[in-house]
Amino acid sequence: MTKSELISKKIMDPETLSKALAVWKFMGKKIVFTNGCFDLLHLGHIDYLSKARDLGHVLIVGVNTDDSVKRLNKGINRPITNQISRATIIASLFFVDAVVLFDQDTPYELIKLVQPNVLVKGSDYKPEEIVGYDVVMANKGEIITIDFLEGYSTTSIEQKIRGNQ
């Protein structure tokens, strides 16, 4: 199998993810879930995702579809890169085990499917305000927040490219 095929295999639909989850859970793996737009992958994303992976054995990343990003009102030019590009780049990271695109405004349904042992978001959220908190806590899981790497954000990169900074 080529490296490109290995990367593509990590991008899963919910049905394929369900099968992979059954295997990982049977093997006793600790499942970590996080989500985001991941538009213009930067050092802050790498720091965040690698720290998320350190919290368990398997890292599943939910990636907003293009339509979902637009509904988040991140700006008229967002997403900058399309969902296939964003999902493929995230899947190419060696510490990411699965990537799933989701079109809803929140990853709630995906979190219900995954039933992660650990749900991770940035520290700009209070744990009890994180989407999926109820699902994870009902299964005696953990909610962990990770500090963002200072000085790195897609918005600041976009502004710099446009000469607004």
N, C-alpha and C positions, 0 to 999 in steps of 0.2 A: 504494500500500500504506500502511495506517495505521501509526502508531508502535507500537501494540499488536501488530499483525501482525508487524512487524519484530522485536520482542522475542520473540514466540512462536516465530518462525522460528529463533532462535538456540538454542532448547531442542531438542536432537537425540537421536534414538535411535541405537544403534550403527551401523545400516545407513546412515542419513542422514549421520552423522559420517564414515563411511568414504568416502563420495562426496566430501564437502567436503575431507577430508584429501588425497584424490588430486589435487584441483585445487590446493590450497595447496602441496603438495609439488612438483607439476609446475611451479608458478610459482617454486619455489626459496625459499619462505617458511620462516623459522625458527619451528618449532612449540614452544610452551611449554605445559606441563601442570602443574596443581596440583589439589588436591582438599580438601574439607572439608565440614563440616555447614552452616556459614554461617547459623546460627540467630540471629536478631536482628542484622541487618547493622549494623555500627558502624564508627567511624573506623579502628579497627585493621584491619578487613577491607579497607577501601578502600585504606589505605596498603599493605598486603601485596599485594593483587591488582594495584594499579597498578604497583608495583615489579616484580612478576612479569611483567607485560606489557612493561615496558621492556626485558626480556631477549630479546625476539624480535619477530616480526611478527604472530603469531597466538597468542592465549591461549585455551586450552581448560580449562574448570573442571569437574571431577567433583564432583557433589554427592551426599552420602549420602541414600538414601531414608529415610523415617520409620523403617522397621523396622531399617535399618542403624544409624541413630543410637541407637535403643533398645538395640541389642546392644553399643554402645560404653560403656554405663554412665555416661553423662554426668549422670545424675540422673533421678529418677522423672517429672519434669515435662517432660523433653526428648524430642523436639524441641518447642519452644514454638510454632513455626509449621510448617505442613505442607510437604511436599516441593515441591508445585507453587508455593506462595508463595515458598519459598526459591529455587527454580530461576529463577522469573520475576524476582525482585529482582536476582539475580546477572546474568541475561541483560540486564537493563535498563542495566547499566553499559556506557558506550560503548567501553571498552577491553577488554571481554570479547567474544570472537568466537563461542564455542560453550559450551553447558552440557549435560552429560550426567549423568542420574541413574544411580547404581549401587547395587545392593542387596546386594552382597557385603560382607564385613567389611572388606576392603581394596580399593583400586582397581587391584589387580594386573592383572586381565584387561583393564581399560580402558587401562592403560598399555601393555600388549602390543598392543592395537589401535592406539593413537595413535602409538606409537614416537616420542615427543617428542625434539626436539633438546636441550631443557632441561627437567629435572624440578625443581620448586620445592616446598620445604616450609619450615616455620618453623625457626628456629635452635635450637629445643629438641631437634632431631634431629641425630644424627651422620649425615653423608651416606651412609656404608655401611650404616646401619640403616634407611634410607628404603625403603619398599616400592617396587619397580620399579627399584632401583639396578642390578641385574644386567641388566635389559632395556636401560636407557639406556646403560650402560657398554659393553655388547656392540655397540652401534651408534655408539660413539665420541661419545656425547652428554655433556652436563654435568649435574651435580647441584649445585644452588645453594640455600643456606639464607638466609632473610631474617629479620632480627631483628624481633620483634613490637614494636609501638608500646606503650610502657610505659603502664599504667593502663587499657587497654582489653581487655575480654574479655566474652564472653557470660555466663559464670558470674557475674562481678562485677555485671553489669547485672541479671541475674535476682535476685541477692541484694539489690541495692538496691531493686528493685521490691517484693520481699517484705518489705522493712524489716529485713533481716538484716545491714545494713552500717552 
